[in-house]
Amino acid sequence: MSFQPRPFRPSSWAPGPHLQTLLARSLRARNGIRYERERLETPDGDFLDLDWGPDPGPGAPVVLVLHGLEGSSLRGYVRSVCSGLVANGIRPAALNFRGCSGEPNRARTFYHSGETSDPAWVLAELAARHPDRRFGAIGFSLGGNILLKMMGERVDGGSELLDAAVAMSVPYDLAAGCDLLERSPMGRAYAAYFLRSLRGKVRAKAAALLGDLDHRALREARTLRRFDDIVTAPLHGFRDAAHYYRESSSTQFLPEVAVPTLLLHAADDPFLPTAAIPRAEVARNRRLQLLLHPRGGHVGFLEGSPWSPRFWADEQAVAFLAARLRGSAVRRS
């Protein structure tokens, strides 16, 4: 597998990983594509909200889009990729993880970096509806970790669910990523942003979780690792945060991925140390292609001018999926 990308030319007015990360977030358009929401009732009595983009036509491929930590289908990076997919004759379906679509989910549990059953179930449901269509997926950050783990943990390596996949700015080693965030003022600022949102979700279901969590410890938590010790691990069957990170990190699942997959990453990503980028694992799996650039930040890859920005990784993700999915409607074997 060899995809030839357009060269990345980072914007000179957005130097450094943090400007790439933050300016890309603020400059991506949050409008443009109009969604049609579908609520899927899950087998365990909960629900998932799936936001569909326009259907380009009969037999058009479908791409499942997985957002990052505390994101949703409304995030600029999701809308950017969905717009590009539609323009290339592909129908996007943006999955909102449990509790991320604007209202609390029903179950006691939430989503987390290793929860793969929901996207796998959604893909199986969609394939049953549309046996004539080809399917792809793209995951951003946490969503990319989930996507890679989902493929790699399956006996078929994901090939019965997907024909192509893209993962952008993945925290391949969750423990290493948390360590990095705890070591710098900017890292702690990113963590504080996520913690505010995560705490809000727990408060919204406080009555249901009254006997399950140490709410005082949660109020005092100042790191994502501490939150995962108090909330994520006990609610989802892990002993502690270390156990959760060890079981859920996607690097260990890369050797078994059997779907042509493009990995987009920046060496200066502030959410993962450079040493934790899984170069060796990628090199040993011919289905994987890593586009690693010295600069780009986290889900950034900002090009162009402030008044006419471009997002290189979004464009390359769409181009890769279009090349793999368009054309013949014959399903994967």
N, C-alpha and C positions, 0 to 999 in steps of 0.2 A: 504494500500500500504506500503510495507516495502522492501527496497533495502538494502542489506548487503554489505557495501563498504569494500575495503581493508584498513587497518589502514594507516593513513598518518604519515610519519616520516620526518619532516622538516630537510633540510640539515643544519648541524651545521656550515658550512662555509658560509651560507647565513642567518645570524641572523637578526631579525627585519623585519618590514613590507616593508621598502623601498628596501632593498637588495632582498627580495623575489620578489617584484614587478619588479625591474629593471633588475635583473639577469635573471629571467625567460623570460623577454622580449628579452634579447640579446641572450640567449642560445637556444631558440626554433628555430628549423630549418626553413629556409624560402624557402626551395626547397623540392623536393620529389614528391609531387602530381602534376600532370599536369592537367590543367583545359581546358575545352572547353567552350568558351564564347558564350552566347546567349543574344541578345538584345531584350528586351520585350518593345513594344510600349504601353504606358499606355493610358487609356481612356481620360486623359486630355491633350494629345499631347506631353507628356514628354517621357522619356525612363528609363528603369532599366536594368542594366547589371547583368546577372546571370551567375556565373562561376560553371560549372558542373564538378564533379569528374568522374572517370571511372565508368561505370555501371557494377556491379558485375554479373549481369545476369537477365534473364526475371523475372519480378515480385519482384525484390529486393526492399526493403523499400527505401524511399527517406527522407532525413533530410535537412530541410532548415536551413542554418547557418547565424546568424545575428551578425555582428561585432560591436565593440564599437565606442565611439566618435572619429571621424576623422580616423577611421580604414578603412579596405577594405578586400577583399578576399585574399590579399597578406600578411596579417599579420601572424606572426608565430603561434599565438594561433589558428587562423582559419585553417591554413595548417595542424597543428598538429592534430586537431580534425578530419579534413577531411580525413587525412591518416588513422587514427584509424577507422573511419567509413568504409572506403573501405575494410580494412583488416578484418572487421567483416561482410562483405556481405551487406553493406548499401551504397546507392549512395548519396553523399553529393551534395547539390546545395547551393553555397555561394552567398548570395545576397549582392550586393554593393548598399548601400543607395544612394539616389540622390546626384550626385556630387562627389561620392567617388570612381568611377571606373577609374579615370585617365583623365577625361574631364568634363567641366562644364555641368550640366544638362540644359535643355531648359527653364524650368519654372522659374518664379521669386522666387519661394519658394525653400527651401532646404529640409533637413530631420531634425527631432528633437526628443527628448526623448519620446514624446507622439504621434508621427505620426505612426499610426497603419494600415492605409488603404493600404499602399503599400504591406507589407508582407501578409496581409489578401487576397488581390487581387491575389498576386503571388500564394499562396497556393490554392486558388480556381481554378486558371488556370491550375495548375499542376494536381490537383485532377480530373479535367475534362478530361485531356489527359490520365491519368493513373488510371482509376477507379478500377484496380485490385491491386493497391499497397497501403501499409500502409505508413502513413506520420508522421514524427516527426520534432522537431525544437530544436535548441539550440541557446541561445542568451548570448553574453558576455557584461557585464557592461551596457552601454546604450542600446545595442541590447537586453539584458535580460529584462530591464525595458519595452521596447517596446513589447516584446513577452508576458510578464505577463499582461500588460495592454490590449493588443489585445485579449487575451483569456477572461479576466475577464469582459470586457465591452460588450461582445457578449451575446445575449440571451441564446445561447447554451453553454456558458462557454468555447468555443473553441473546443467543442467535434466534431463538424461537419468538422473542418479543420484538427485536429491533433489527433493522438493516444497516443503520449507521448511528453514530453518537458523537457528541462534542462535550467536553468538560472544560470549563474556564476557571482559572484561579482557584484551584481545588486545595483545601488544607489537608494534604495527603496524610500527614502525621498530626493528629489532633492534639496530642500532648505537646509536641514541639511548637505547634502554633500558639497554644495557650502560654507556654513559657515565653515566647517572643513578645506577645502582647503585654505580659506582666513586667517586661524589662525596660520599657521606655515610656516617657510621658504621653507620646502620641498613641502608643499601644493601649495604655490605660484609658485614654480618652475614647478610643474605639470600643473597648470593653464596656465602659460606662454607658455608652449609647445603647448597646445591645441589652445591657442589664436593665435599664429603665423600661424597655419594651417587654422583656421577659417577665419582670416582676409584675407589670400590669396584667399580663395574661394569667399569672397565678392568682392575683387579687380578684380577677373577674370570676374565678372558680373557687374562691377561698372556702365557701361553705362546704362544697363537695370534697375538698382536700383537707378539711380541718384536722382530722386525725392522722393524716399521712405525712405531714411535713412539719418541720420546725420553723414556724413562721417568724419567730424572733431572729433566728440565725439567718433567715433569708433577708430580712431587712438590713442586717449588718454585713451581708456579703458584698465584697468589693471587687471580686474577680469572677470571670466566667468559670474558672475551675471550681471555685467555692459554690457557685450556683449549681453547677453540675453535681457536686457532692451532695447538696441539700435537696435538689429537685429532680434533675434529669435521671440520675442513677437510681434512686429508690423507686421512682414512679415507673421506670421501664425495665426493672429486673436486673440492674447492675449492682455490684457490691459498693462501688464508689466511682469517682470520676476517672481514676486511673484505669479501672476495669472497663468502663464505658469507652474511653479513648482507645484502649488496646484492641477491643473487639470491633470498633466501628471505623477505625482509620482505613482508608481505601488502598494504601500502598500494597498491603498484603494480598489484595484481591486482583491486582493487575495481571499477574501471570495467567489467570484463567479467563480473562475477557476474550470472547470469540467474535466480537462485533468490530468492524472497522471504526476506529475511534480517534478523533483529533483532540489532543490535549494542548490547551493554550495557557501559557504561564509566563510570568515575569520573574526574573531572578531577584528583583528588589521588592517583591510582594511583601508588604508589611505584616501579613497574616501567616507567613510560613518562612522559616529560615532556609537559606539557599541550600544548605547541606541536606535538608529533608526532601528536596525535589527528587522523585524516584527515577533518576536517569537509568540506572542499571536494570530495573524492572521493566521499563519501557523498551530498552534495547533488546531484551530477551523475548519480546512478544511482537511478532510481525504485524499484528492487527492494530498496534498502537503507533501513533505518530505524535511526537512532542515538538511543538513550536515554542522554544524557550528564548526569550529576549532579555537582554540585560536590564531594560527599563520597561515600565508599563504599569507598575503599581498593582492594585487589587481590583479586578474587573474595570480597569482603566483603559490603557492602550489608546490614549488620546492623541489625535493628529489634527492638522488644519489650523484654523485661526479661531479666536474666541467668538467671532460672529458667524463662523461657518465651520464648526467642529466636525470631525469624523471619528469614528470609533472602529479602529482597525480590527480588533478581535471579533466584534459583532459581525463585520463584513465577511471575515474569513470563515467564521462559523457557518454563516448562511451559505457561502460559496461551497464549502465542503459538503454540507448536507444536500444542497441542490444537485451537485455533481453525483452524489451517491444514490439519491432517491428518485430523481426525475427520470422520465422515459418509460421503460417497461413497467407495467403494473404487476408483473409476476411476483408473487410473494416469496420471501426468503425460505430456504429449505431447512 
